[in-house]
Amino acid sequence: MPASPVEPTDSALSVAFDDPVYREAVVDLLGVVSYGEISAFERLAEDSKLAPTLEDKLALAEMASTELGKVALLHGRIAELGGDPFAAMAPFRVPLDLFHAHTAPSDWYEGLVKAYVGDGLANDFYREIAAYLDPATRDLVVSSVDTAGNAAFVVDRVREAIAADHRLGGRLALWGRRLMGEALIQAQGVAAERDALTALLAGGVDRPGLDLASIGRMFTRLTERHAERMADLGLAS
């Protein structure tokens, strides 16, 4: 689980939102999560074309619909903070599109692993950042990146396929490692390119932050949770 920072008081939150850097960081995070949900919708809808059965096609289409349904609340929060949802998403369009271009699945099973492992790692990263936000925004981010409802479907399908063809397990394990590397590069790049997000992680007025050691532990937690997901799928990390 993410580190549990000290809960800020109401007065501290008021000061935090008076801080333009904090407000910008919140809008940045909501923007990248929003575009991530739109990207997930597009990718899952596209991957549904690879589904071997009509049941699988419908399941992936429903997963895609769920992702898109989360965008309105995120955009509403951005507007509440005085931001433009589309301007907030714009800086993240190129890096997220590049990530998906570099990790385009070649078949149905690679698409499932990416939906579970790749998206899971990105969502863990957003949860880690959200731990340093005000409670209302933190809860919104955490609920937006919750994909637990998709887990059983993906795990069942991948495990069944590996049981039928053990060679598939080796290929998907390599694919999972590639996703891990690409996702970490993406996460580090997003944080590094947006000064407000970097400042948020460093802390602020009455808000805890992360030193270099804490950042190292955060990426260790991300790696450990990736290994857990790979194990869920029956794959070596």
Secondary structure, DSSP 8 states (H G I E B T S, - for coil): ---------HHHHHHHHHSHHHHHHHHHHHHHHHHHHHHHHHHHHHHGGG-SSHHHHHHHHHHHHHHHHTHHHHHHHHHHTT--HHHHHHHHHHHHHHHHHHT--SSHHHHHHIIIIIHHHHHHHHHHHHTTS-HHHHHHHHHHT--HHHHHHHHHHHHHHHHH-HHHHHHHHHHHHHHHHHHHHHHHHHHHH-HHHHHHHH-BTTB----HHHHHHHHHHHHHHHHHHHHHTT---
